[in-house]
Amino acid sequence: MEYTIFGLLILVILYLYFRINEMQSRLDYFISQIAKHAEWTEKINDDLRLLIAEGKYVEAVKTARVVFGMSLLEAKQYVDRL
């Protein structure tokens, strides 16, 4: 009886260990995707700031709408915050 409980306990521990490793791998993947998105977003923001500096405010709003899928009001507010 004791060996059965001990064996089951070892199986449960191994199962949990592998599940935790799998979740850690997924978490690492999602974190890398978020980092890539942040870099991409910052690149777009730099482009929008350049358009604003060149006096192309309307084009900056239009670009924000297209790239981020925003409404006109959302894009205007986004560009205003830059």
PDB file with one MODEL, atoms N, CA, C and O in Angstrom:
MODEL        1
ATOM      1  N   MET A   1       0.826  -1.199   0.000  1.00  0.00           N
ATOM      2  CA  MET A   1       0.000   0.000   0.000  1.00  0.00           C
ATOM      3  C   MET A   1       0.868   1.261   0.000  1.00  0.00           C
ATOM      4  O   MET A   1       0.594   2.215  -0.727  1.00  0.00           O
ATOM      5  N   GLU A   2       1.923   1.250   0.829  1.00  0.00           N
ATOM      6  CA  GLU A   2       2.797   2.426   0.915  1.00  0.00           C
ATOM      7  C   GLU A   2       3.516   2.685  -0.413  1.00  0.00           C
ATOM      8  O   GLU A   2       3.705   3.832  -0.820  1.00  0.00           O
ATOM      9  N   TYR A   3       3.913   1.583  -1.084  1.00  0.00           N
ATOM     10  CA  TYR A   3       4.608   1.746  -2.362  1.00  0.00           C
ATOM     11  C   TYR A   3       3.670   2.319  -3.429  1.00  0.00           C
ATOM     12  O   TYR A   3       4.099   3.083  -4.293  1.00  0.00           O
ATOM     13  N   THR A   4       2.413   1.951  -3.364  1.00  0.00           N
ATOM     14  CA  THR A   4       1.436   2.459  -4.324  1.00  0.00           C
ATOM     15  C   THR A   4       1.246   3.961  -4.142  1.00  0.00           C
ATOM     16  O   THR A   4       1.237   4.714  -5.115  1.00  0.00           O
ATOM     17  N   ILE A   5       1.096   4.387  -2.900  1.00  0.00           N
ATOM     18  CA  ILE A   5       0.935   5.812  -2.614  1.00  0.00           C
ATOM     19  C   ILE A   5       2.192   6.570  -3.012  1.00  0.00           C
ATOM     20  O   ILE A   5       2.109   7.649  -3.599  1.00  0.00           O
ATOM     21  N   PHE A   6       3.351   6.013  -2.697  1.00  0.00           N
ATOM     22  CA  PHE A   6       4.618   6.649  -3.048  1.00  0.00           C
ATOM     23  C   PHE A   6       4.759   6.756  -4.570  1.00  0.00           C
ATOM     24  O   PHE A   6       5.199   7.785  -5.083  1.00  0.00           O
ATOM     25  N   GLY A   7       4.388   5.696  -5.289  1.00  0.00           N
ATOM     26  CA  GLY A   7       4.451   5.701  -6.757  1.00  0.00           C
ATOM     27  C   GLY A   7       3.516   6.732  -7.352  1.00  0.00           C
ATOM     28  O   GLY A   7       3.884   7.454  -8.278  1.00  0.00           O
ATOM     29  N   LEU A   8       2.289   6.802  -6.814  1.00  0.00           N
ATOM     30  CA  LEU A   8       1.333   7.800  -7.297  1.00  0.00           C
ATOM     31  C   LEU A   8       1.821   9.217  -7.022  1.00  0.00           C
ATOM     32  O   LEU A   8       1.665  10.112  -7.852  1.00  0.00           O
ATOM     33  N   LEU A   9       2.403   9.406  -5.866  1.00  0.00           N
ATOM     34  CA  LEU A   9       2.937  10.719  -5.511  1.00  0.00           C
ATOM     35  C   LEU A   9       4.041  11.131  -6.484  1.00  0.00           C
ATOM     36  O   LEU A   9       4.103  12.287  -6.904  1.00  0.00           O
ATOM     37  N   ILE A  10       4.902  10.196  -6.836  1.00  0.00           N
ATOM     38  CA  ILE A  10       5.973  10.492  -7.792  1.00  0.00           C
ATOM     39  C   ILE A  10       5.380  10.823  -9.165  1.00  0.00           C
ATOM     40  O   ILE A  10       5.844  11.747  -9.832  1.00  0.00           O
ATOM     41  N   LEU A  11       4.365  10.079  -9.584  1.00  0.00           N
ATOM     42  CA  LEU A  11       3.725  10.359 -10.869  1.00  0.00           C
ATOM     43  C   LEU A  11       3.081  11.749 -10.888  1.00  0.00           C
ATOM     44  O   LEU A  11       3.187  12.479 -11.874  1.00  0.00           O
ATOM     45  N   VAL A  12       2.421  12.101  -9.799  1.00  0.00           N
ATOM     46  CA  VAL A  12       1.793  13.420  -9.709  1.00  0.00           C
ATOM     47  C   VAL A  12       2.853  14.513  -9.767  1.00  0.00           C
ATOM     48  O   VAL A  12       2.669  15.515 -10.457  1.00  0.00           O
ATOM     49  N   ILE A  13       3.938  14.334  -9.063  1.00  0.00           N
ATOM     50  CA  ILE A  13       5.018  15.327  -9.050  1.00  0.00           C
ATOM     51  C   ILE A  13       5.618  15.469 -10.450  1.00  0.00           C
ATOM     52  O   ILE A  13       5.864  16.584 -10.912  1.00  0.00           O
ATOM     53  N   LEU A  14       5.854  14.342 -11.124  1.00  0.00           N
ATOM     54  CA  LEU A  14       6.395  14.405 -12.492  1.00  0.00           C
ATOM     55  C   LEU A  14       5.421  15.092 -13.436  1.00  0.00           C
ATOM     56  O   LEU A  14       5.830  15.907 -14.264  1.00  0.00           O
ATOM     57  N   TYR A  15       4.140  14.772 -13.320  1.00  0.00           N
ATOM     58  CA  TYR A  15       3.130  15.408 -14.162  1.00  0.00           C
ATOM     59  C   TYR A  15       3.129  16.922 -13.947  1.00  0.00           C
ATOM     60  O   TYR A  15       3.125  17.693 -14.907  1.00  0.00           O
ATOM     61  N   LEU A  16       3.133  17.335 -12.692  1.00  0.00           N
ATOM     62  CA  LEU A  16       3.134  18.767 -12.391  1.00  0.00           C
ATOM     63  C   LEU A  16       4.410  19.434 -12.896  1.00  0.00           C
ATOM     64  O   LEU A  16       4.362  20.554 -13.404  1.00  0.00           O
ATOM     65  N   TYR A  17       5.537  18.765 -12.761  1.00  0.00           N
ATOM     66  CA  TYR A  17       6.808  19.309 -13.227  1.00  0.00           C
ATOM     67  C   TYR A  17       6.757  19.580 -14.738  1.00  0.00           C
ATOM     68  O   TYR A  17       7.153  20.650 -15.199  1.00  0.00           O
ATOM     69  N   PHE A  18       6.263  18.595 -15.499  1.00  0.00           N
ATOM     70  CA  PHE A  18       6.209  18.768 -16.952  1.00  0.00           C
ATOM     71  C   PHE A  18       5.167  19.801 -17.357  1.00  0.00           C
ATOM     72  O   PHE A  18       5.380  20.535 -18.322  1.00  0.00           O
ATOM     73  N   ARG A  19       4.069  19.875 -16.661  1.00  0.00           N
ATOM     74  CA  ARG A  19       3.059  20.889 -16.959  1.00  0.00           C
ATOM     75  C   ARG A  19       3.605  22.296 -16.683  1.00  0.00           C
ATOM     76  O   ARG A  19       3.365  23.220 -17.460  1.00  0.00           O
ATOM     77  N   ILE A  20       4.329  22.454 -15.589  1.00  0.00           N
ATOM     78  CA  ILE A  20       4.919  23.751 -15.257  1.00  0.00           C
ATOM     79  C   ILE A  20       5.941  24.146 -16.321  1.00  0.00           C
ATOM     80  O   ILE A  20       5.985  25.303 -16.738  1.00  0.00           O
ATOM     81  N   ASN A  21       6.756  23.200 -16.760  1.00  0.00           N
ATOM     82  CA  ASN A  21       7.729  23.500 -17.819  1.00  0.00           C
ATOM     83  C   ASN A  21       7.035  23.907 -19.110  1.00  0.00           C
ATOM     84  O   ASN A  21       7.487  24.821 -19.800  1.00  0.00           O
ATOM     85  N   GLU A  22       5.937  23.231 -19.438  1.00  0.00           N
ATOM     86  CA  GLU A  22       5.181  23.581 -20.642  1.00  0.00           C
ATOM     87  C   GLU A  22       4.599  24.985 -20.521  1.00  0.00           C
ATOM     88  O   GLU A  22       4.655  25.763 -21.473  1.00  0.00           O
ATOM     89  N   MET A  23       4.048  25.309 -19.372  1.00  0.00           N
ATOM     90  CA  MET A  23       3.492  26.649 -19.159  1.00  0.00           C
ATOM     91  C   MET A  23       4.582  27.707 -19.207  1.00  0.00           C
ATOM     92  O   MET A  23       4.363  28.802 -19.725  1.00  0.00           O
ATOM     93  N   GLN A  24       5.754  27.390 -18.673  1.00  0.00           N
ATOM     94  CA  GLN A  24       6.874  28.335 -18.712  1.00  0.00           C
ATOM     95  C   GLN A  24       7.288  28.605 -20.154  1.00  0.00           C
ATOM     96  O   GLN A  24       7.589  29.743 -20.514  1.00  0.00           O
ATOM     97  N   SER A  25       7.305  27.560 -20.979  1.00  0.00           N
ATOM     98  CA  SER A  25       7.651  27.734 -22.395  1.00  0.00           C
ATOM     99  C   SER A  25       6.631  28.623 -23.092  1.00  0.00           C
ATOM    100  O   SER A  25       7.000  29.499 -23.874  1.00  0.00           O
ATOM    101  N   ARG A  26       5.357  28.402 -22.812  1.00  0.00           N
ATOM    102  CA  ARG A  26       4.318  29.236 -23.414  1.00  0.00           C
ATOM    103  C   ARG A  26       4.435  30.675 -22.934  1.00  0.00           C
ATOM    104  O   ARG A  26       4.288  31.611 -23.721  1.00  0.00           O
ATOM    105  N   LEU A  27       4.696  30.849 -21.662  1.00  0.00           N
ATOM    106  CA  LEU A  27       4.846  32.195 -21.110  1.00  0.00           C
ATOM    107  C   LEU A  27       6.025  32.909 -21.758  1.00  0.00           C
ATOM    108  O   LEU A  27       5.918  34.086 -22.104  1.00  0.00           O
ATOM    109  N   ASP A  28       7.133  32.225 -21.926  1.00  0.00           N
ATOM    110  CA  ASP A  28       8.300  32.817 -22.590  1.00  0.00           C
ATOM    111  C   ASP A  28       7.958  33.238 -24.017  1.00  0.00           C
ATOM    112  O   ASP A  28       8.382  34.298 -24.476  1.00  0.00           O
ATOM    113  N   TYR A  29       7.184  32.398 -24.719  1.00  0.00           N
ATOM    114  CA  TYR A  29       6.776  32.725 -26.082  1.00  0.00           C
ATOM    115  C   TYR A  29       5.907  33.987 -26.092  1.00  0.00           C
ATOM    116  O   TYR A  29       6.135  34.894 -26.892  1.00  0.00           O
ATOM    117  N   PHE A  30       4.913  34.040 -25.204  1.00  0.00           N
ATOM    118  CA  PHE A  30       4.025  35.199 -25.175  1.00  0.00           C
ATOM    119  C   PHE A  30       4.782  36.468 -24.800  1.00  0.00           C
ATOM    120  O   PHE A  30       4.503  37.537 -25.344  1.00  0.00           O
ATOM    121  N   ILE A  31       5.722  36.364 -23.891  1.00  0.00           N
ATOM    122  CA  ILE A  31       6.519  37.531 -23.511  1.00  0.00           C
ATOM    123  C   ILE A  31       7.342  38.017 -24.710  1.00  0.00           C
ATOM    124  O   ILE A  31       7.456  39.221 -24.936  1.00  0.00           O
ATOM    125  N   SER A  32       7.909  37.088 -25.470  1.00  0.00           N
ATOM    126  CA  SER A  32       8.691  37.495 -26.645  1.00  0.00           C
ATOM    127  C   SER A  32       7.791  38.154 -27.691  1.00  0.00           C
ATOM    128  O   SER A  32       8.208  39.097 -28.362  1.00  0.00           O
ATOM    129  N   GLN A  33       6.561  37.660 -27.831  1.00  0.00           N
ATOM    130  CA  GLN A  33       5.631  38.267 -28.775  1.00  0.00           C
ATOM    131  C   GLN A  33       5.239  39.675 -28.335  1.00  0.00           C
ATOM    132  O   GLN A  33       5.129  40.581 -29.162  1.00  0.00           O
ATOM    133  N   ILE A  34       5.032  39.855 -27.050  1.00  0.00           N
ATOM    134  CA  ILE A  34       4.694  41.187 -26.522  1.00  0.00           C
ATOM    135  C   ILE A  34       5.858  42.146 -26.748  1.00  0.00           C
ATOM    136  O   ILE A  34       5.647  43.303 -27.111  1.00  0.00           O
ATOM    137  N   ALA A  35       7.086  41.671 -26.534  1.00  0.00           N
ATOM    138  CA  ALA A  35       8.259  42.518 -26.753  1.00  0.00           C
ATOM    139  C   ALA A  35       8.366  42.930 -28.221  1.00  0.00           C
ATOM    140  O   ALA A  35       8.689  44.078 -28.525  1.00  0.00           O
ATOM    141  N   LYS A  36       8.096  41.997 -29.123  1.00  0.00           N
ATOM    142  CA  LYS A  36       8.142  42.329 -30.554  1.00  0.00           C
ATOM    143  C   LYS A  36       7.068  43.360 -30.896  1.00  0.00           C
ATOM    144  O   LYS A  36       7.307  44.290 -31.665  1.00  0.00           O
ATOM    145  N   HIS A  37       5.882  43.181 -30.314  1.00  0.00           N
ATOM    146  CA  HIS A  37       4.790  44.125 -30.571  1.00  0.00           C
ATOM    147  C   HIS A  37       5.159  45.511 -30.038  1.00  0.00           C
ATOM    148  O   HIS A  37       4.873  46.519 -30.686  1.00  0.00           O
ATOM    149  N   ALA A  38       5.783  45.567 -28.877  1.00  0.00           N
ATOM    150  CA  ALA A  38       6.177  46.852 -28.301  1.00  0.00           C
ATOM    151  C   ALA A  38       7.196  47.550 -29.201  1.00  0.00           C
ATOM    152  O   ALA A  38       7.126  48.763 -29.400  1.00  0.00           O
ATOM    153  N   GLU A  39       8.134  46.789 -29.740  1.00  0.00           N
ATOM    154  CA  GLU A  39       9.127  47.369 -30.655  1.00  0.00           C
ATOM    155  C   GLU A  39       8.448  47.880 -31.921  1.00  0.00           C
ATOM    156  O   GLU A  39       8.771  48.961 -32.415  1.00  0.00           O
ATOM    157  N   TRP A  40       7.509  47.098 -32.440  1.00  0.00           N
ATOM    158  CA  TRP A  40       6.783  47.480 -33.644  1.00  0.00           C
ATOM    159  C   TRP A  40       5.964  48.745 -33.385  1.00  0.00           C
ATOM    160  O   TRP A  40       5.950  49.663 -34.205  1.00  0.00           O
ATOM    161  N   THR A  41       5.286  48.784 -32.240  1.00  0.00           N
ATOM    162  CA  THR A  41       4.472  49.944 -31.903  1.00  0.00           C
ATOM    163  C   THR A  41       5.350  51.189 -31.753  1.00  0.00           C
ATOM    164  O   THR A  41       4.971  52.273 -32.198  1.00  0.00           O
ATOM    165  N   GLU A  42       6.501  51.038 -31.138  1.00  0.00           N
ATOM    166  CA  GLU A  42       7.398  52.189 -30.969  1.00  0.00           C
ATOM    167  C   GLU A  42       7.900  52.684 -32.327  1.00  0.00           C
ATOM    168  O   GLU A  42       8.063  53.889 -32.519  1.00  0.00           O
ATOM    169  N   LYS A  43       8.149  51.768 -33.273  1.00  0.00           N
ATOM    170  CA  LYS A  43       8.567  52.166 -34.622  1.00  0.00           C
ATOM    171  C   LYS A  43       7.464  52.978 -35.295  1.00  0.00           C
ATOM    172  O   LYS A  43       7.735  54.004 -35.920  1.00  0.00           O
ATOM    173  N   ILE A  44       6.220  52.515 -35.166  1.00  0.00           N
ATOM    174  CA  ILE A  44       5.087  53.249 -35.744  1.00  0.00           C
ATOM    175  C   ILE A  44       4.959  54.617 -35.087  1.00  0.00           C
ATOM    176  O   ILE A  44       4.728  55.618 -35.766  1.00  0.00           O
ATOM    177  N   ASN A  45       5.110  54.659 -33.760  1.00  0.00           N
ATOM    178  CA  ASN A  45       5.029  55.944 -33.052  1.00  0.00           C
ATOM    179  C   ASN A  45       6.098  56.910 -33.541  1.00  0.00           C
ATOM    180  O   ASN A  45       5.835  58.103 -33.688  1.00  0.00           O
ATOM    181  N   ASP A  46       7.296  56.405 -33.792  1.00  0.00           N
ATOM    182  CA  ASP A  46       8.362  57.269 -34.326  1.00  0.00           C
ATOM    183  C   ASP A  46       7.971  57.823 -35.700  1.00  0.00           C
ATOM    184  O   ASP A  46       8.190  58.998 -35.995  1.00  0.00           O
ATOM    185  N   ASP A  47       7.395  56.962 -36.525  1.00  0.00           N
ATOM    186  CA  ASP A  47       6.945  57.414 -37.847  1.00  0.00           C
ATOM    187  C   ASP A  47       5.848  58.474 -37.718  1.00  0.00           C
ATOM    188  O   ASP A  47       5.845  59.464 -38.451  1.00  0.00           O
ATOM    189  N   LEU A  48       4.919  58.262 -36.783  1.00  0.00           N
ATOM    190  CA  LEU A  48       3.843  59.242 -36.578  1.00  0.00           C
ATOM    191  C   LEU A  48       4.403  60.568 -36.076  1.00  0.00           C
ATOM    192  O   LEU A  48       3.965  61.632 -36.514  1.00  0.00           O
ATOM    193  N   ARG A  49       5.366  60.512 -35.162  1.00  0.00           N
ATOM    194  CA  ARG A  49       5.989  61.744 -34.650  1.00  0.00           C
ATOM    195  C   ARG A  49       6.689  62.502 -35.779  1.00  0.00           C
ATOM    196  O   ARG A  49       6.659  63.732 -35.824  1.00  0.00           O
ATOM    197  N   LEU A  50       7.312  61.762 -36.678  1.00  0.00           N
ATOM    198  CA  LEU A  50       7.987  62.389 -37.816  1.00  0.00           C
ATOM    199  C   LEU A  50       6.968  63.096 -38.712  1.00  0.00           C
ATOM    200  O   LEU A  50       7.205  64.216 -39.165  1.00  0.00           O
ATOM    201  N   LEU A  51       5.838  62.439 -38.963  1.00  0.00           N
ATOM    202  CA  LEU A  51       4.789  63.072 -39.772  1.00  0.00           C
ATOM    203  C   LEU A  51       4.283  64.344 -39.100  1.00  0.00           C
ATOM    204  O   LEU A  51       4.066  65.356 -39.766  1.00  0.00           O
ATOM    205  N   ILE A  52       4.096  64.296 -37.783  1.00  0.00           N
ATOM    206  CA  ILE A  52       3.632  65.479 -37.050  1.00  0.00           C
ATOM    207  C   ILE A  52       4.657  66.599 -37.158  1.00  0.00           C
ATOM    208  O   ILE A  52       4.294  67.756 -37.375  1.00  0.00           O
ATOM    209  N   ALA A  53       5.940  66.262 -37.008  1.00  0.00           N
ATOM    210  CA  ALA A  53       6.996  67.267 -37.085  1.00  0.00           C
ATOM    211  C   ALA A  53       7.066  67.904 -38.471  1.00  0.00           C
ATOM    212  O   ALA A  53       7.440  69.068 -38.613  1.00  0.00           O
ATOM    213  N   GLU A  54       6.702  67.131 -39.481  1.00  0.00           N
ATOM    214  CA  GLU A  54       6.705  67.651 -40.844  1.00  0.00           C
ATOM    215  C   GLU A  54       5.420  68.424 -41.169  1.00  0.00           C
ATOM    216  O   GLU A  54       5.257  68.925 -42.281  1.00  0.00           O
ATOM    217  N   GLY A  55       4.524  68.516 -40.204  1.00  0.00           N
ATOM    218  CA  GLY A  55       3.283  69.247 -40.403  1.00  0.00           C
ATOM    219  C   GLY A  55       2.204  68.423 -41.096  1.00  0.00           C
ATOM    220  O   GLY A  55       1.216  68.975 -41.580  1.00  0.00           O
ATOM    221  N   LYS A  56       2.384  67.133 -41.144  1.00  0.00           N
ATOM    222  CA  LYS A  56       1.421  66.250 -41.812  1.00  0.00           C
ATOM    223  C   LYS A  56       0.539  65.557 -40.762  1.00  0.00           C
ATOM    224  O   LYS A  56       0.504  64.331 -40.657  1.00  0.00           O
ATOM    225  N   TYR A  57      -0.162  66.384 -39.998  1.00  0.00           N
ATOM    226  CA  TYR A  57      -0.981  65.883 -38.903  1.00  0.00           C
ATOM    227  C   TYR A  57      -2.097  64.963 -39.402  1.00  0.00           C
ATOM    228  O   TYR A  57      -2.338  63.906 -38.818  1.00  0.00           O
ATOM    229  N   VAL A  58      -2.770  65.357 -40.468  1.00  0.00           N
ATOM    230  CA  VAL A  58      -3.879  64.557 -41.009  1.00  0.00           C
ATOM    231  C   VAL A  58      -3.377  63.200 -41.484  1.00  0.00           C
ATOM    232  O   VAL A  58      -4.028  62.179 -41.266  1.00  0.00           O
ATOM    233  N   GLU A  59      -2.224  63.192 -42.130  1.00  0.00           N
ATOM    234  CA  GLU A  59      -1.647  61.932 -42.588  1.00  0.00           C
ATOM    235  C   GLU A  59      -1.266  61.042 -41.400  1.00  0.00           C
ATOM    236  O   GLU A  59      -1.397  59.820 -41.465  1.00  0.00           O
ATOM    237  N   ALA A  60      -0.798  61.661 -40.324  1.00  0.00           N
ATOM    238  CA  ALA A  60      -0.459  60.901 -39.114  1.00  0.00           C
ATOM    239  C   ALA A  60      -1.707  60.242 -38.524  1.00  0.00           C
ATOM    240  O   ALA A  60      -1.667  59.081 -38.116  1.00  0.00           O
ATOM    241  N   VAL A  61      -2.802  60.979 -38.481  1.00  0.00           N
ATOM    242  CA  VAL A  61      -4.063  60.423 -37.971  1.00  0.00           C
ATOM    243  C   VAL A  61      -4.532  59.293 -38.874  1.00  0.00           C
ATOM    244  O   VAL A  61      -4.968  58.250 -38.388  1.00  0.00           O
ATOM    245  N   LYS A  62      -4.446  59.491 -40.183  1.00  0.00           N
ATOM    246  CA  LYS A  62      -4.863  58.462 -41.137  1.00  0.00           C
ATOM    247  C   LYS A  62      -4.012  57.207 -40.976  1.00  0.00           C
ATOM    248  O   LYS A  62      -4.535  56.093 -40.997  1.00  0.00           O
ATOM    249  N   THR A  63      -2.716  57.383 -40.817  1.00  0.00           N
ATOM    250  CA  THR A  63      -1.818  56.242 -40.632  1.00  0.00           C
ATOM    251  C   THR A  63      -2.162  55.487 -39.350  1.00  0.00           C
ATOM    252  O   THR A  63      -2.192  54.257 -39.341  1.00  0.00           O
ATOM    253  N   ALA A  64      -2.418  56.220 -38.274  1.00  0.00           N
ATOM    254  CA  ALA A  64      -2.791  55.584 -37.006  1.00  0.00           C
ATOM    255  C   ALA A  64      -4.084  54.788 -37.172  1.00  0.00           C
ATOM    256  O   ALA A  64      -4.216  53.690 -36.631  1.00  0.00           O
ATOM    257  N   ARG A  65      -5.031  55.340 -37.915  1.00  0.00           N
ATOM    258  CA  ARG A  65      -6.298  54.631 -38.144  1.00  0.00           C
ATOM    259  C   ARG A  65      -6.060  53.317 -38.874  1.00  0.00           C
ATOM    260  O   ARG A  65      -6.596  52.276 -38.495  1.00  0.00           O
ATOM    261  N   VAL A  66      -5.254  53.379 -39.921  1.00  0.00           N
ATOM    262  CA  VAL A  66      -5.022  52.192 -40.745  1.00  0.00           C
ATOM    263  C   VAL A  66      -4.213  51.139 -39.984  1.00  0.00           C
ATOM    264  O   VAL A  66      -4.567  49.960 -39.974  1.00  0.00           O
ATOM    265  N   VAL A  67      -3.140  51.570 -39.357  1.00  0.00           N
ATOM    266  CA  VAL A  67      -2.234  50.626 -38.713  1.00  0.00           C
ATOM    267  C   VAL A  67      -2.862  49.987 -37.476  1.00  0.00           C
ATOM    268  O   VAL A  67      -2.755  48.775 -37.289  1.00  0.00           O
ATOM    269  N   PHE A  68      -3.509  50.779 -36.636  1.00  0.00           N
ATOM    270  CA  PHE A  68      -4.035  50.267 -35.376  1.00  0.00           C
ATOM    271  C   PHE A  68      -5.517  49.906 -35.443  1.00  0.00           C
ATOM    272  O   PHE A  68      -6.062  49.355 -34.486  1.00  0.00           O
ATOM    273  N   GLY A  69      -6.174  50.211 -36.562  1.00  0.00           N
ATOM    274  CA  GLY A  69      -7.586  49.887 -36.690  1.00  0.00           C
ATOM    275  C   GLY A  69      -8.474  50.722 -35.782  1.00  0.00           C
ATOM    276  O   GLY A  69      -9.465  50.227 -35.246  1.00  0.00           O
ATOM    277  N   MET A  70      -8.119  51.978 -35.612  1.00  0.00           N
ATOM    278  CA  MET A  70      -8.843  52.877 -34.714  1.00  0.00           C
ATOM    279  C   MET A  70      -9.923  53.648 -35.466  1.00  0.00           C
ATOM    280  O   MET A  70      -9.910  53.764 -36.692  1.00  0.00           O
ATOM    281  N   SER A  71     -10.858  54.170 -34.674  1.00  0.00           N
ATOM    282  CA  SER A  71     -11.824  55.102 -35.253  1.00  0.00           C
ATOM    283  C   SER A  71     -11.123  56.441 -35.459  1.00  0.00           C
ATOM    284  O   SER A  71      -9.997  56.637 -35.003  1.00  0.00           O
ATOM    285  N   LEU A  72     -11.787  57.347 -36.140  1.00  0.00           N
ATOM    286  CA  LEU A  72     -11.198  58.659 -36.385  1.00  0.00           C
ATOM    287  C   LEU A  72     -10.901  59.379 -35.076  1.00  0.00           C
ATOM    288  O   LEU A  72      -9.824  59.951 -34.915  1.00  0.00           O
ATOM    289  N   LEU A  73     -11.839  59.357 -34.148  1.00  0.00           N
ATOM    290  CA  LEU A  73     -11.647  60.015 -32.863  1.00  0.00           C
ATOM    291  C   LEU A  73     -10.509  59.376 -32.066  1.00  0.00           C
ATOM    292  O   LEU A  73      -9.679  60.078 -31.487  1.00  0.00           O
ATOM    293  N   GLU A  74     -10.475  58.056 -32.040  1.00  0.00           N
ATOM    294  CA  GLU A  74      -9.402  57.362 -31.312  1.00  0.00           C
ATOM    295  C   GLU A  74      -8.037  57.698 -31.908  1.00  0.00           C
ATOM    296  O   GLU A  74      -7.083  57.966 -31.179  1.00  0.00           O
ATOM    297  N   ALA A  75      -7.952  57.682 -33.233  1.00  0.00           N
ATOM    298  CA  ALA A  75      -6.679  57.977 -33.897  1.00  0.00           C
ATOM    299  C   ALA A  75      -6.245  59.415 -33.614  1.00  0.00           C
ATOM    300  O   ALA A  75      -5.068  59.670 -33.360  1.00  0.00           O
ATOM    301  N   LYS A  76      -7.190  60.349 -33.658  1.00  0.00           N
ATOM    302  CA  LYS A  76      -6.859  61.761 -33.365  1.00  0.00           C
ATOM    303  C   LYS A  76      -6.345  61.895 -31.940  1.00  0.00           C
ATOM    304  O   LYS A  76      -5.343  62.569 -31.703  1.00  0.00           O
ATOM    305  N   GLN A  77      -7.015  61.266 -30.999  1.00  0.00           N
ATOM    306  CA  GLN A  77      -6.583  61.340 -29.599  1.00  0.00           C
ATOM    307  C   GLN A  77      -5.223  60.669 -29.415  1.00  0.00           C
ATOM    308  O   GLN A  77      -4.391  61.147 -28.644  1.00  0.00           O
ATOM    309  N   TYR A  78      -5.000  59.575 -30.113  1.00  0.00           N
ATOM    310  CA  TYR A  78      -3.713  58.876 -30.030  1.00  0.00           C
ATOM    311  C   TYR A  78      -2.595  59.765 -30.537  1.00  0.00           C
ATOM    312  O   TYR A  78      -1.558  59.895 -29.885  1.00  0.00           O
ATOM    313  N   VAL A  79      -2.796  60.377 -31.695  1.00  0.00           N
ATOM    314  CA  VAL A  79      -1.780  61.253 -32.289  1.00  0.00           C
ATOM    315  C   VAL A  79      -1.576  62.484 -31.407  1.00  0.00           C
ATOM    316  O   VAL A  79      -0.447  62.954 -31.264  1.00  0.00           O
ATOM    317  N   ASP A  80      -2.642  63.009 -30.819  1.00  0.00           N
ATOM    318  CA  ASP A  80      -2.510  64.152 -29.922  1.00  0.00           C
ATOM    319  C   ASP A  80      -1.623  63.816 -28.716  1.00  0.00           C
ATOM    320  O   ASP A  80      -0.877  64.670 -28.238  1.00  0.00           O
ATOM    321  N   ARG A  81      -1.704  62.595 -28.235  1.00  0.00           N
ATOM    322  CA  ARG A  81      -0.898  62.191 -27.071  1.00  0.00           C
ATOM    323  C   ARG A  81       0.574  61.997 -27.408  1.00  0.00           C
ATOM    324  O   ARG A  81       1.425  61.987 -26.519  1.00  0.00           O
ATOM    325  N   LEU A  82       0.875  61.840 -28.710  1.00  0.00           N
ATOM    326  CA  LEU A  82       2.266  61.704 -29.097  1.00  0.00           C
ATOM    327  C   LEU A  82       2.939  63.055 -29.036  1.00  0.00           C
ATOM    328  O   LEU A  82       4.130  63.165 -29.328  1.00  0.00           O
TER     329      LEU A  82
ENDMDL
END
